[in-house]
């Protein structure tokens, strides 16, 4: 019985000092570590020329670095591209091409926590 009282005193002291986190309403909570998101994101942006004007009919590629699976789309008049349901757990290469012009390859990293990844690609 004496041991239970001693233990209760330690818990009370830890709560008072703030060593044990409290949740809503003062309930005890277990600390946790946040991990990478396991959800999906969108990847979008514009394909531009060297004059920063929109490029239509450019092909934009999104390549999964692990599986080498490639998704692609062709830009309309406004030069915009959009990929939905892109896993946040994988890394991707992203680039655009039209005729013999190509943009730099950009990385969409699993460490990037943005659910809407927006980037412009410039053809050179």
Secondary structure, DSSP 8 states (H G I E B T S, - for coil): -HHHHHHHHHHHHHHHHT-S-B-GGG-B----------SEEEEEEEEE-TTS-B-SS-EEEEEETTT--EEEEE--TT-EEEEEEEETTS-EEEEEEETTEE---EEE-TT---SEEE--EE--
